[in-house]
Amino acid sequence: MPTLAQVTNIDDLRIAAKSRLPRGVFDYLDGAAEAEVTLRENIEAFGEWNFRPRNGSKVTKVESRRTICGTDLAVPMILAPIGYSRLLHPRGEIAAARGASEAGITYALPTIAGHAIEAVRAESKGPLWYQLYTIGGRATVEPALERARKAGYETLLVTIDTPVAGMRERDVRNGNAKLLGKSLMAKIPFLPEIFMHPRWLWNFLKDGGVPALPNIVIDGKPLELIDVSLALSDAILTWDDLKWVRAAWPGPIVMKGVLTAEDARRCVDVGAQGLVVSNHGGRQLDSVAATLRVLPEIVAAAGSQIEVLFDGGVRRGADVVKALCMGARAVLLGRGYAYGMAAFGDAGVKRALEIFFADFDRTMKLLGCDSVDKLDMSYLRRAKP
């Protein structure tokens, strides 16, 4: 396992996370649905484009600030919501929120979080977004939205690609449902792998074991973690539901999970301020297109009517630059920072962002481009179909 001082890139953080976490926890973070075709293609799609630099240019400072749906970002990056983050590290969502705040960007707290809306807000001095699943229906969702509003969360990120949970085969093989269940006998075959990671186990037990979900309160009690997959099957969010979501949330709304021009236009029609081109990191429907490949279609459909954000396969600052060249206004970082969190907690999130920011700044200077507002397709050339 590399030490934090030895970490050079995001893949180093992935190696460190794999060493620290039990296989079931690591594969939950690292894996995707079915044959994981989309997971691989999200990453590979970036290799289909080459840069066209403007050499002989001297760029001493890059203007990277951008405002997205009213949120000011030091660089056009946002930490994506990752459910169950407290299983990766006891600090979980708090580590992500603090890291984003210190870096001058924002973090979207997931509904399926191990730390409460108010606790995360208290640990962050920067802007925060809140990600919405409609688990529990309106009676559960509306009080949570009111809590987020009172705590000062600025934007609501509405996920629309999870009518059911994707078939994540690594999780099935690793017995994750049994490990999170109440039957001790069902856990026994999987316990040796857990005991091989004593540091993670010690921190997990010291943190109280399997956390409840304090932001999903049903009948006065936080939802148990083991009940989430079943609850998600009853949490289908349709376009018609946006009427009551809009009534319950006065701030900006961003729709996450858009992969077609048709859905992009529907986001405009329902009055959303932004959308995220996302396939859930390949974790839902396998064999959908890599997000970078459909980004131009969605940018064209959205025009200037709505902010287009990008998510999927981002492992380097150069990937961020490519997405911005293709029309994205900002990019969500998911696994990249979560590997750091899982391995090193707050320090790992900070190191991941240092890597992304340094990559981004260096790429811009090597391109000969001094502002994110100047990035366009003239800086890219297709390397292969």
C-alpha positions as CSV (number, residue, x, y, z in Angstrom):
1,M,0.0,0.0,0.0
2,P,1.5,3.4,-1.0
3,T,1.8,6.0,1.7
4,L,0.2,9.4,1.2
5,A,3.6,10.8,0.4
6,Q,4.1,8.3,-2.4
7,V,0.8,9.0,-4.1
8,T,1.3,10.5,-7.5
9,N,-2.0,10.0,-9.3
10,I,-5.5,8.8,-8.8
11,D,-4.6,5.2,-9.6
12,D,-2.2,5.2,-6.6
13,L,-5.1,6.2,-4.4
14,R,-7.1,3.3,-5.9
15,I,-4.3,0.9,-5.0
16,A,-4.2,2.3,-1.5
17,A,-8.0,2.0,-1.1
18,K,-7.9,-1.6,-2.4
19,S,-5.2,-2.5,0.2
20,R,-7.1,-0.9,3.1
21,L,-10.7,-2.0,2.4
22,P,-12.2,-5.5,2.7
23,R,-12.9,-6.8,-0.8
24,G,-16.7,-6.4,-0.5
25,V,-16.4,-2.7,0.5
26,F,-13.7,-2.0,-2.2
27,D,-15.7,-3.7,-4.9
28,Y,-18.8,-1.7,-3.9
29,L,-16.9,1.4,-4.7
30,D,-14.8,0.2,-7.6
31,G,-17.4,-2.0,-9.4
32,A,-20.3,-1.5,-11.7
33,A,-23.3,-3.3,-13.2
34,E,-23.3,-6.7,-14.9
35,A,-20.3,-7.1,-17.3
36,E,-19.0,-3.6,-16.4
37,V,-18.8,-2.7,-20.1
38,T,-20.0,0.9,-19.5
39,L,-17.6,1.3,-16.5
40,R,-14.6,0.5,-18.8
41,E,-15.9,2.6,-21.7
42,N,-16.4,5.7,-19.6
43,I,-12.6,5.7,-19.0
44,E,-11.6,4.5,-22.5
45,A,-13.6,7.2,-24.2
46,F,-11.2,9.9,-23.1
47,G,-8.5,8.2,-25.1
48,E,-10.5,8.7,-28.3
49,W,-9.5,12.4,-28.3
50,N,-6.2,14.1,-28.7
51,F,-5.3,17.7,-27.7
52,R,-4.4,20.4,-30.2
53,P,-2.1,22.7,-28.2
54,R,-1.3,26.3,-29.1
55,N,2.5,26.1,-28.6
56,G,4.7,29.1,-28.2
57,S,2.2,30.6,-25.8
58,K,3.1,31.8,-22.3
59,V,0.3,31.2,-19.8
60,T,1.3,32.2,-16.3
61,K,-2.1,32.1,-14.7
62,V,-5.2,30.2,-15.7
63,E,-8.6,31.8,-15.1
64,S,-10.6,28.8,-13.8
65,R,-13.5,30.2,-11.8
66,R,-17.0,29.4,-12.9
67,T,-20.4,29.9,-11.4
68,I,-22.8,26.9,-11.8
69,C,-26.5,27.3,-10.9
70,G,-25.5,30.1,-8.6
71,T,-22.6,28.3,-6.9
72,D,-19.2,29.8,-7.3
73,L,-16.4,27.3,-8.0
74,A,-12.7,27.9,-7.9
75,V,-12.4,25.3,-10.7
76,P,-15.3,23.8,-12.6
77,M,-15.3,20.6,-10.5
78,I,-17.9,19.2,-8.1
79,L,-17.6,16.3,-5.7
80,A,-20.3,13.8,-6.7
81,P,-22.6,12.1,-4.1
82,I,-21.5,8.6,-3.2
83,G,-23.8,6.6,-1.1
84,Y,-22.6,4.6,2.0
85,S,-19.5,6.7,2.2
86,R,-19.3,6.1,5.9
87,L,-18.6,2.4,5.2
88,L,-15.5,3.5,3.2
89,H,-14.2,5.6,6.1
90,P,-15.8,6.8,9.4
91,R,-15.5,10.4,8.3
92,G,-17.3,9.7,5.0
93,E,-19.4,12.5,3.8
94,I,-17.9,14.9,6.3
95,A,-14.4,14.3,4.8
96,A,-15.8,15.0,1.3
97,A,-17.6,18.2,2.3
98,R,-14.6,19.6,4.2
99,G,-12.2,18.8,1.3
100,A,-14.5,20.5,-1.2
101,S,-14.8,23.5,1.1
102,E,-11.1,23.9,1.6
103,A,-10.5,23.6,-2.2
104,G,-13.1,26.2,-3.1
105,I,-15.6,23.9,-4.8
106,T,-18.9,22.2,-3.7
107,Y,-20.0,18.7,-2.6
108,A,-23.3,17.0,-3.2
109,L,-24.4,15.1,-0.1
110,P,-26.2,11.9,-1.0
111,T,-29.6,11.0,0.5
112,I,-28.1,7.6,1.4
113,A,-25.5,9.1,3.7
114,G,-24.2,7.9,7.1
115,H,-23.9,11.5,8.4
116,A,-26.8,13.8,9.0
117,I,-27.5,16.9,6.8
118,E,-26.9,19.2,9.7
119,A,-23.6,17.5,10.8
120,V,-22.1,17.8,7.3
121,R,-23.2,21.4,7.1
122,A,-21.5,22.2,10.4
123,E,-18.2,20.8,9.2
124,S,-18.1,22.7,5.9
125,K,-17.6,26.4,5.4
126,G,-18.3,26.2,1.6
127,P,-21.4,25.7,-0.5
128,L,-23.2,22.4,-0.4
129,W,-25.7,20.6,-2.7
130,Y,-28.1,17.9,-1.7
131,Q,-28.8,14.8,-3.8
132,L,-32.3,13.4,-3.8
133,Y,-33.7,9.9,-3.9
134,T,-37.5,9.7,-3.2
135,I,-37.1,6.8,-0.7
136,G,-40.1,6.8,1.6
137,G,-42.3,9.0,-0.7
138,R,-43.3,12.6,-0.2
139,A,-43.9,12.2,3.6
140,T,-40.3,11.4,4.0
141,V,-38.7,13.5,1.3
142,E,-40.3,16.8,2.1
143,P,-39.1,17.0,5.7
144,A,-35.6,16.1,4.5
145,L,-35.7,18.9,1.9
146,E,-36.8,21.3,4.5
147,R,-33.8,20.3,6.7
148,A,-31.5,20.8,3.8
149,R,-33.0,24.2,3.0
150,K,-32.7,25.4,6.6
151,A,-29.1,24.2,6.8
152,G,-28.2,26.2,3.8
153,Y,-27.8,23.7,1.0
154,E,-27.9,25.7,-2.2
155,T,-28.9,23.3,-5.0
156,L,-30.9,20.0,-5.3
157,L,-29.4,17.3,-7.4
158,V,-32.2,15.0,-8.5
159,T,-31.1,11.5,-9.6
160,I,-33.4,10.0,-12.3
161,D,-31.7,6.8,-13.4
162,T,-32.4,4.5,-10.4
163,P,-36.0,3.1,-10.8
164,V,-34.3,-0.1,-9.4
165,A,-30.8,-0.8,-8.3
166,G,-28.5,-2.1,-11.0
167,M,-27.2,-5.7,-11.0
168,R,-23.8,-5.2,-9.4
169,E,-22.4,-8.7,-9.6
170,R,-19.3,-8.1,-7.5
171,D,-21.6,-7.1,-4.6
172,V,-23.5,-10.4,-5.0
173,R,-20.4,-12.5,-5.0
174,N,-19.0,-10.7,-2.0
175,G,-22.1,-11.3,0.0
176,N,-22.7,-7.7,0.8
177,A,-26.4,-8.1,1.4
178,K,-25.7,-10.9,3.9
179,L,-22.9,-8.9,5.6
180,L,-25.3,-6.0,6.1
181,G,-28.1,-8.3,7.2
182,K,-28.9,-9.5,10.7
183,S,-28.2,-13.2,10.4
184,L,-24.8,-14.0,12.0
185,M,-24.8,-17.5,10.3
186,A,-25.2,-15.9,6.9
187,K,-22.1,-13.7,7.5
188,I,-19.7,-16.5,8.5
189,P,-18.4,-17.4,5.0
190,F,-17.4,-13.8,4.3
191,L,-15.8,-13.0,7.7
192,P,-12.3,-14.2,7.0
193,E,-11.9,-11.5,4.3
194,I,-13.1,-8.9,6.8
195,F,-10.6,-10.0,9.5
196,M,-7.8,-9.7,7.0
197,H,-8.3,-5.9,7.2
198,P,-8.0,-5.2,11.0
199,R,-7.5,-1.5,10.7
200,W,-10.7,-1.0,8.7
201,L,-12.6,-3.3,11.0
202,W,-11.4,-1.5,14.1
203,N,-12.4,1.9,12.8
204,F,-15.7,0.4,11.5
205,L,-16.6,-1.0,15.0
206,K,-15.4,2.1,16.8
207,D,-17.7,4.1,14.6
208,G,-20.6,2.0,15.7
209,G,-20.8,-0.6,13.0
210,V,-23.4,-0.5,10.3
211,P,-24.8,3.0,10.3
212,A,-28.4,4.0,10.0
213,L,-29.4,6.6,7.4
214,P,-30.2,9.8,9.3
215,N,-31.5,11.7,6.3
216,I,-34.2,9.1,5.6
217,V,-36.6,9.2,8.5
218,I,-39.6,6.9,8.3
219,D,-42.1,6.7,11.2
220,G,-39.7,8.8,13.3
221,K,-36.7,6.4,12.9
222,P,-33.7,6.6,10.5
223,L,-33.9,3.9,7.9
224,E,-31.6,0.9,8.4
225,L,-28.9,0.5,5.9
226,I,-30.0,-3.0,5.0
227,D,-33.4,-1.8,3.9
228,V,-32.2,0.5,1.1
229,S,-32.3,-1.8,-1.9
230,L,-35.9,-2.7,-1.2
231,A,-36.8,0.9,-0.5
232,L,-35.2,2.1,-3.7
233,S,-37.5,-0.2,-5.7
234,D,-40.4,1.9,-4.4
235,A,-38.7,5.2,-5.0
236,I,-39.2,5.6,-8.8
237,L,-39.0,9.3,-9.7
238,T,-41.0,10.4,-12.8
239,W,-41.1,13.6,-14.7
240,D,-44.5,14.3,-13.1
241,D,-42.9,14.1,-9.6
242,L,-40.9,17.2,-10.4
243,K,-44.0,19.3,-9.8
244,W,-44.1,18.5,-6.1
245,V,-40.3,18.5,-5.8
246,R,-40.2,22.0,-7.3
247,A,-42.9,23.1,-4.8
248,A,-40.9,21.7,-1.9
249,W,-37.5,23.1,-3.1
250,P,-37.3,26.8,-3.8
251,G,-33.6,26.7,-5.0
252,P,-32.0,25.5,-8.2
253,I,-32.6,22.0,-9.4
254,V,-30.1,19.9,-11.4
255,M,-31.2,16.6,-13.0
256,K,-28.6,13.8,-12.8
257,G,-28.7,10.8,-15.2
258,V,-29.3,12.3,-18.6
259,L,-28.0,10.3,-21.6
260,T,-30.2,11.5,-24.5
261,A,-31.2,14.7,-26.3
262,E,-34.8,13.8,-25.5
263,D,-34.2,13.8,-21.8
264,A,-32.2,16.9,-22.0
265,R,-35.1,18.7,-23.5
266,R,-37.4,17.4,-20.8
267,C,-35.1,18.8,-18.2
268,V,-35.6,22.2,-19.8
269,D,-39.3,21.7,-20.0
270,V,-39.7,21.0,-16.3
271,G,-37.7,24.1,-15.4
272,A,-34.5,22.6,-14.2
273,Q,-31.5,24.9,-14.0
274,G,-29.0,22.2,-14.8
275,L,-28.5,18.6,-15.9
276,V,-25.7,16.0,-15.4
277,V,-24.7,13.8,-18.3
278,S,-24.3,10.6,-16.3
279,N,-24.7,6.8,-16.5
280,H,-24.2,6.5,-12.8
281,G,-20.6,5.4,-13.3
282,G,-21.8,2.3,-15.1
283,R,-23.6,1.1,-12.0
284,Q,-27.1,1.0,-13.3
285,L,-27.9,-0.1,-16.9
286,D,-24.8,-1.8,-18.4
287,S,-24.0,-1.2,-22.1
288,V,-25.3,2.3,-22.3
289,A,-23.0,4.8,-24.0
290,A,-19.9,6.2,-22.3
291,T,-20.9,9.7,-21.2
292,L,-18.2,11.5,-23.1
293,R,-19.6,10.0,-26.4
294,V,-23.1,11.4,-25.8
295,L,-22.0,14.7,-24.3
296,P,-22.0,16.6,-27.7
297,E,-25.6,15.4,-28.4
298,I,-26.8,16.7,-25.1
299,V,-25.0,20.0,-25.3
300,A,-26.5,20.6,-28.7
301,A,-30.0,19.8,-27.4
302,A,-29.6,22.0,-24.3
303,G,-28.3,25.0,-26.1
304,S,-28.1,28.0,-23.7
305,Q,-31.3,27.1,-21.9
306,I,-29.7,24.9,-19.1
307,E,-26.3,24.3,-17.5
308,V,-24.8,21.0,-18.7
309,L,-22.6,19.1,-16.3
310,F,-20.6,16.0,-16.9
311,D,-19.9,12.8,-14.9
312,G,-18.2,9.5,-15.7
313,G,-14.7,8.0,-16.0
314,V,-12.8,11.1,-14.9
315,R,-9.4,10.1,-13.5
316,R,-7.2,13.0,-14.5
317,G,-7.4,16.8,-14.8
318,A,-6.8,16.4,-18.5
319,D,-10.1,14.4,-18.6
320,V,-11.8,17.5,-17.1
321,V,-10.4,19.7,-19.8
322,K,-11.6,17.4,-22.5
323,A,-15.2,17.5,-21.1
324,L,-15.1,21.2,-20.9
325,C,-13.8,21.5,-24.5
326,M,-16.9,19.5,-25.5
327,G,-19.3,21.9,-23.9
328,A,-19.7,20.8,-20.3
329,R,-19.8,23.7,-17.8
330,A,-18.4,21.7,-14.9
331,V,-17.4,18.1,-14.2
332,L,-18.4,15.8,-11.3
333,L,-15.6,13.8,-9.6
334,G,-16.7,10.5,-8.1
335,R,-14.5,7.5,-7.6
336,G,-11.4,9.7,-8.0
337,Y,-11.9,11.4,-4.6
338,A,-13.6,8.4,-3.0
339,Y,-10.5,6.3,-3.4
340,G,-8.6,8.9,-1.4
341,M,-11.2,9.1,1.2
342,A,-11.3,5.3,1.6
343,A,-7.6,5.1,2.0
344,F,-6.7,8.2,4.0
345,G,-9.8,10.0,5.2
346,D,-9.7,13.8,5.0
347,A,-6.1,13.8,3.9
348,G,-6.9,11.5,1.0
349,V,-9.7,13.7,-0.3
350,K,-7.3,16.7,-0.1
351,R,-4.6,14.8,-2.0
352,A,-7.1,13.7,-4.7
353,L,-8.1,17.3,-5.2
354,E,-4.5,18.5,-5.3
355,I,-3.8,15.9,-8.1
356,F,-6.9,16.9,-10.1
357,F,-6.2,20.7,-9.7
358,A,-2.5,20.4,-10.6
359,D,-3.3,18.2,-13.6
360,F,-5.9,20.7,-14.7
361,D,-3.7,23.7,-14.4
362,R,-0.8,22.0,-16.1
363,T,-2.9,20.8,-19.0
364,M,-4.3,24.3,-19.5
365,K,-0.9,25.8,-19.6
366,L,0.5,23.2,-22.0
367,L,-2.5,23.8,-24.2
368,G,-1.7,27.5,-24.3
369,C,-5.2,28.4,-23.0
370,D,-5.5,30.9,-20.1
371,S,-9.2,30.6,-19.4
372,V,-11.9,27.9,-19.1
373,D,-14.2,30.2,-21.0
374,K,-11.9,29.8,-24.1
375,L,-12.0,26.0,-24.2
376,D,-13.9,24.6,-27.2
377,M,-13.6,21.8,-29.8
378,S,-10.7,23.6,-31.5
379,Y,-8.5,22.2,-28.8
380,L,-9.4,18.6,-29.6
381,R,-8.8,16.2,-32.5
382,R,-10.4,12.8,-32.7
383,A,-7.7,10.1,-32.3
384,K,-9.8,7.2,-33.4
385,P,-13.5,6.4,-34.0
